[in-house]
Amino acid sequence: MNVEQSRLPNGVTIVTAPMPYLHSVTVVYYFRVGSRDESATEAGICHFIEHMLFKGTAQYPTAREVSEAVENLGGDFNGGTGKETTDYSVRISSAYLGRALDALTDLVRAPIFAPAEIEKERRVISEELRMYKDSPQDWVQVLLDEILFPGTALAREVVGTPESLRALTRTQMLAFMATHYVPANLVVSVAGNVTHAEAVAAITARLGDWVAPAPPHWTTTPVQLDGPRVAIDHRPTEQVSLCLAVPALAHDDPAHDALLLLNALLGDGMSSRLFLTIREDRGLAYDIGSSVTSFYDTGVFEVSVGCDPEQVDAVIVAVLAELRRLCDEPPTEAELQRIKDYTRGRFVIGLEDTGSVATWAGIQQILRGTVRTVDDILAGLDAVTPAQVQAVARRLFRTEALRLAAIGTLPDADHFLPLLRV
């Protein structure tokens, strides 16, 4: 896959992945700003702004007109807020690329922020926060972040808190946008039936005149290992939602490929070690898996489990035994090759539509500052050795780094501390 890049004089970066055999195109505007860029009094402002941009712009004054600008052409319009990025995307017939860019550009350059719409959306987002709190599988992630990154912006739920949502003002939102929604903070990712030259010309016509000051830099989040290690939310649930985690690796860590394979080996898919041991062999849980999240300066490796309250201790002991096993013994060449084949296959299959390709290219550019080619990524995975996987396990899986978050009918936190040993 051929990915090309250009940078406009004002700092906007454009990455394209032409797919001329298709009839559609996906455009994503990625801004290098997320909840980690918020102060405590601004908690939730990125997410609030993302919602408000869909509530009316200069060219499309109402929420209905915003959505119809794309949906009336058969396209999909969406937005998302994370801890390090905010994105706005359109997937549409390539014949309507210009219309899609018009809608996206008006969204980020000319939002209205009508006071009445702000108040309506404040209520909507408050309901969204309540929804997360009512879902143990979602809220346990918030508990986990609070003990992994205590006292920092990475510890906060992206949506914010009830108190911060009530206090955020239109003036704050406009000021935050003026600081962070600037050309040098923007990557435009385009994938589909369009050439690089066509995309650059169309984007230049809409964004080339945008002039704004340089954005601020993100603030480092130090890893703290001396805080609480367990967070329990006592609720009368039928099933316990449980996460075991350790701080992990940044986006650009040289060992990141080895970490991806370690994750696949331990908990990605029905042939992973954790799934086979805990679900298939011992019947301790129905739902179990692992995942990796990376940030600019740190990351998270976590194992998520849903199990009967009576089985929680056994699940924790079994999971940690698998982590310990990988520290003690590297995977065999045959097992690692199987995991490489699995990871390669999943990666390639995941790049079969314009949306996934635009996301893949854009997120690399916005977070890493460059786009690794498909061949480079596959070669990096192929080069990982069993010893490198074991080295990552030993680097991450340390007793003092282990954190446990759980929601359900459970003992107090002190009960679990003796179990948290690798």
C-alpha positions in Angstrom: 0.0 0.0 0.0 1.4 3.3 -1.1 1.1 6.1 1.5 2.1 9.6 0.6 2.5 12.7 2.8 2.6 16.4 2.3 2.8 19.4 4.7 1.1 22.7 4.0 3.0 25.9 4.8 0.7 26.5 7.8 1.5 23.1 9.3 -1.4 21.0 8.2 -0.1 17.5 7.5 -1.9 15.4 4.8 -1.4 11.6 4.4 -3.1 9.7 1.6 -3.5 6.1 0.7 -4.9 5.9 -2.8 -7.2 2.8 -3.4 -8.3 3.4 -7.0 -10.1 0.1 -7.3 -12.9 1.3 -4.8 -15.7 3.8 -5.3 -15.5 5.4 -1.9 -13.3 7.6 0.2 -12.8 8.2 3.9 -11.4 11.5 5.2 -10.4 11.9 8.9 -9.4 15.1 10.5 -7.2 14.2 13.4 -6.3 16.8 16.1 -3.5 16.2 18.4 -5.5 17.0 21.5 -7.4 14.8 24.0 -8.4 14.6 27.6 -4.7 14.4 28.8 -4.4 18.0 27.6 -7.1 19.2 30.0 -6.7 20.8 33.4 -8.8 19.5 36.3 -11.3 22.3 35.8 -11.5 21.5 32.1 -12.2 17.8 32.5 -14.4 16.6 29.7 -14.0 19.8 27.5 -12.5 17.9 24.5 -15.4 15.5 24.4 -17.9 18.4 25.0 -16.4 20.3 22.1 -16.5 17.3 19.8 -20.3 17.0 20.5 -20.9 20.7 20.0 -19.2 20.8 16.6 -22.1 18.6 15.3 -24.7 21.0 16.7 -24.3 23.8 14.1 -21.8 25.6 11.9 -21.8 28.7 9.8 -22.7 26.8 6.6 -24.9 24.2 8.4 -26.6 26.1 11.3 -28.4 23.1 12.9 -27.6 19.6 14.0 -29.9 18.3 11.3 -28.3 20.3 8.6 -24.8 19.1 9.7 -25.8 15.4 9.5 -27.8 15.8 6.3 -24.8 17.4 4.6 -23.2 13.9 4.5 -26.0 11.5 5.1 -28.1 12.8 2.3 -25.3 11.7 0.0 -25.2 8.2 1.5 -22.2 8.9 3.7 -21.3 8.4 7.3 -20.3 11.3 9.6 -18.7 10.6 13.0 -16.4 12.0 15.7 -14.5 10.6 18.6 -12.5 11.8 21.6 -9.6 9.9 23.2 -6.9 10.7 25.7 -4.5 12.0 23.1 -6.5 12.7 19.9 -9.9 14.0 18.7 -11.1 13.0 15.3 -13.9 13.9 12.8 -14.5 11.6 9.9 -16.6 11.1 6.7 -16.9 8.0 4.6 -18.6 8.8 1.3 -18.7 8.1 -2.4 -15.5 9.5 -3.9 -17.7 11.6 -6.3 -18.6 13.7 -3.3 -15.2 14.2 -1.8 -15.5 18.0 -2.1 -18.8 18.0 -0.3 -17.3 15.9 2.5 -14.4 18.2 2.9 -16.7 21.2 3.0 -18.7 19.7 5.9 -15.6 18.6 7.8 -13.9 22.0 7.3 -16.9 24.0 8.4 -17.2 21.7 11.4 -13.7 22.6 12.8 -13.4 26.2 11.5 -16.8 27.7 11.9 -18.8 26.0 14.8 -21.5 28.2 16.3 -21.7 26.9 19.9 -25.2 28.2 20.4 -25.8 28.7 24.2 -29.1 26.8 24.1 -27.4 23.9 22.3 -24.7 23.8 24.9 -27.2 23.4 27.7 -29.0 20.6 25.8 -25.8 18.8 25.1 -24.7 19.2 28.7 -27.7 17.1 29.7 -27.0 14.6 27.0 -23.3 14.1 28.0 -24.3 13.8 31.7 -26.6 10.9 30.6 -23.7 9.4 28.7 -21.5 9.6 31.8 -24.3 7.9 33.9 -24.5 5.2 31.2 -20.8 4.4 31.6 -21.1 4.3 35.4 -24.0 1.9 35.1 -21.9 -0.5 32.9 -19.4 -2.3 35.1 -17.4 -3.4 32.0 -16.9 0.3 31.1 -16.5 1.8 34.5 -13.9 -0.6 35.7 -11.6 1.0 33.1 -12.0 4.3 34.9 -11.1 2.7 38.2 -8.1 1.1 36.6 -6.8 4.4 35.1 -7.2 6.1 38.5 -4.8 3.7 40.2 -2.4 3.4 37.2 -2.0 7.2 36.8 -3.2 8.8 40.0 -3.6 12.5 40.2 -3.0 13.0 36.4 -5.2 13.8 33.4 -4.7 10.2 32.1 -6.5 9.0 35.2 -9.7 10.8 34.3 -12.7 9.6 32.2 -12.7 11.3 28.8 -16.3 12.4 29.4 -15.3 14.3 32.5 -17.0 14.4 35.9 -20.5 15.6 36.9 -18.9 18.6 38.6 -16.7 19.6 35.6 -19.6 19.1 33.1 -21.8 21.5 35.1 -19.1 24.1 35.2 -17.8 24.2 31.7 -18.7 27.4 29.8 -18.9 28.5 26.2 -16.0 30.9 26.8 -13.8 28.0 28.0 -14.7 25.9 25.0 -13.9 28.6 22.5 -10.6 29.4 24.2 -9.6 25.7 24.3 -10.4 25.3 20.6 -8.4 28.4 19.7 -5.4 26.9 21.5 -5.5 23.4 20.3 -7.6 23.3 17.0 -4.8 24.9 15.0 -3.2 23.8 11.7 0.1 22.5 13.2 -2.1 20.2 15.4 -4.0 18.7 12.4 -3.4 15.6 10.3 -5.8 15.0 7.4 -5.9 11.3 6.5 -7.5 10.3 3.2 -8.0 6.8 1.9 -9.9 5.6 -1.2 -10.5 6.5 -4.8 -8.5 9.7 -5.0 -4.9 10.6 -5.9 -2.5 12.3 -3.5 -2.4 15.4 -5.8 -6.2 15.6 -5.9 -6.5 15.3 -2.1 -3.8 17.9 -1.5 -5.3 20.4 -3.9 -8.8 20.0 -2.3 -7.5 20.3 1.2 -5.3 23.3 0.4 -8.3 25.1 -1.0 -10.1 24.7 2.3 -7.4 24.8 4.9 -4.4 26.5 3.2 -5.4 30.0 4.4 -5.9 28.9 8.1 -3.3 30.7 10.2 -3.0 30.2 14.0 -0.3 30.1 16.7 1.7 27.0 17.5 0.0 24.5 19.8 1.2 23.7 23.4 3.1 20.4 24.0 1.6 17.6 26.0 2.7 17.2 29.6 4.6 14.1 30.6 2.8 11.7 33.0 5.3 10.0 35.4 4.6 6.4 36.3 3.9 6.2 40.0 4.3 2.9 41.7 3.8 4.0 45.3 0.1 4.7 45.2 -3.0 2.4 45.8 -2.7 -0.9 44.0 -6.3 -2.0 44.2 -9.6 -0.3 43.4 -12.9 -2.0 44.3 -16.4 -0.7 43.5 -18.8 -2.8 45.6 -22.0 -3.5 43.7 -24.5 -6.4 43.9 -23.8 -7.7 40.3 -24.2 -11.2 39.1 -20.7 -11.2 37.6 -17.5 -9.5 38.6 -15.8 -7.2 36.0 -12.1 -7.4 36.7 -8.9 -5.8 35.2 -5.3 -6.7 36.0 -2.9 -4.3 34.5 0.7 -2.9 34.5 2.1 0.3 33.0 3.4 -0.5 29.5 5.2 1.1 26.5 4.9 4.4 24.6 4.0 4.5 21.0 7.6 4.7 19.7 9.2 2.3 22.2 11.6 0.0 20.2 10.1 -3.0 22.0 6.5 -2.2 20.8 6.4 -4.9 18.2 7.4 -7.5 20.8 4.7 -6.2 23.1 2.0 -6.6 20.4 3.1 -10.3 20.0 3.2 -10.8 23.7 -0.4 -9.5 23.9 -1.6 -11.8 21.1 0.1 -14.7 22.7 -1.4 -14.1 26.1 -4.9 -12.9 25.5 -5.9 -12.0 21.9 -8.3 -14.6 20.5 -9.6 -18.1 21.4 -6.2 -19.8 20.9 -4.4 -17.5 23.4 -2.9 -18.8 26.5 -5.3 -17.0 28.9 -8.4 -18.1 27.0 -7.3 -21.7 26.8 -6.2 -21.9 30.4 -8.8 -20.0 32.2 -11.9 -20.6 30.1 -11.3 -23.8 28.2 -9.2 -25.9 30.6 -10.5 -24.6 34.0 -13.9 -23.0 33.2 -13.2 -20.1 35.5 -14.6 -17.4 33.2 -16.7 -16.8 30.1 -15.1 -13.6 29.0 -11.3 -13.1 29.1 -8.8 -11.2 27.0 -5.9 -8.8 27.0 -5.1 -5.6 25.3 -2.4 -2.9 24.9 -2.9 0.8 25.0 0.0 3.2 24.2 0.5 6.9 24.9 3.3 9.4 24.0 5.2 8.5 27.2 3.7 5.4 28.7 1.0 2.8 28.2 -1.1 0.0 29.6 -1.1 -3.7 29.3 -4.3 -5.2 30.8 -6.1 -8.4 31.2 -9.9 -8.1 31.4 -12.1 -10.8 32.9 -15.8 -11.3 33.7 -16.3 -14.1 36.2 -18.4 -15.4 39.1 -17.7 -13.7 42.4 -16.7 -17.0 43.9 -14.0 -17.5 41.3 -12.3 -14.1 41.5 -9.3 -15.3 43.6 -8.8 -18.3 41.4 -8.9 -16.2 38.3 -6.3 -13.7 39.6 -4.0 -16.5 40.7 -4.3 -18.2 37.3 -3.8 -15.0 35.3 -0.7 -14.1 37.2 0.7 -17.6 36.8 0.5 -17.2 33.0 2.3 -13.8 33.3 5.0 -15.4 35.5 5.4 -18.3 33.1 6.2 -16.0 30.3 8.8 -14.2 32.5 10.4 -17.6 33.4 10.2 -19.2 29.9 10.3 -17.6 26.5 7.7 -18.9 24.0 8.9 -21.6 21.7 9.8 -20.7 18.1 6.8 -22.7 16.9 4.4 -20.8 19.2 5.8 -17.5 18.4 5.5 -18.2 14.7 1.9 -19.1 15.1 1.3 -15.8 16.9 3.1 -13.9 14.1 0.9 -15.6 11.5 -2.2 -14.7 13.5 -1.1 -11.1 14.0 -0.1 -10.6 10.4 -3.4 -12.0 9.2 -5.5 -9.9 11.5 -3.5 -6.8 10.6 -3.8 -7.3 6.8 -7.5 -8.2 7.0 -8.1 -5.0 9.0 -6.9 -2.9 6.1 -9.6 -3.9 3.5 -11.8 -0.8 3.6 -11.1 3.0 3.3 -12.1 3.7 6.9 -9.6 1.3 8.5 -6.9 2.5 6.1 -7.5 6.2 6.8 -7.5 5.5 10.5 -4.4 3.4 10.4 -2.4 6.0 8.4 -3.8 9.0 10.3 -3.3 7.7 13.8 0.3 6.8 13.1 1.0 10.2 11.7 -0.7 12.1 14.5 0.8 10.0 17.3 4.2 8.9 15.9 5.0 11.7 13.4 5.4 9.2 10.6 3.6 6.3 8.9 5.2 2.9 8.9 4.5 1.0 5.7 2.7 -2.3 5.8 5.8 -4.1 4.7 7.8 -2.3 7.5 5.3 -3.3 10.1 5.2 -6.9 9.0 9.0 -7.1 8.8 9.2 -5.7 12.3 6.8 -8.4 13.6 8.7 -11.1 11.8 12.0 -10.0 13.3 10.8 -10.4 17.0 12.5 -13.3 18.8 11.3 -15.4 21.7 13.9 -13.8 23.9 12.6 -10.3 23.0 9.0 -11.3 24.0 10.3 -12.7 27.3 12.4 -9.5 27.9 9.2 -7.4 27.5 7.4 -9.7 29.9 10.2 -9.3 32.5 10.2 -5.5 31.9 6.5 -5.1 32.5 5.3 -7.9 34.8 6.7 -6.8 38.2 4.9 -7.2 41.5 5.2 -3.5 42.4 3.7 -2.5 39.0 0.6 -4.7 39.2 -2.8 -3.0 39.6 -6.2 -4.5 40.1 -9.6 -2.9 39.5 -12.9 -4.7 40.0 -16.6 -4.1 40.2 -19.0 -6.5 41.9 -19.8 -8.4 45.1 -16.3 -8.5 46.4 -14.1 -8.3 49.6 -12.3 -5.1 50.5 -9.1 -4.1 48.7 -6.8 -5.5 51.4 -8.0 -9.0 50.6 -6.4 -8.9 47.2 -2.9 -7.4 48.0 -1.3 -10.7 48.9 -2.5 -12.2 45.6 -0.8 -9.5 43.5 2.6 -11.1 43.0 4.5 -12.1 39.8 
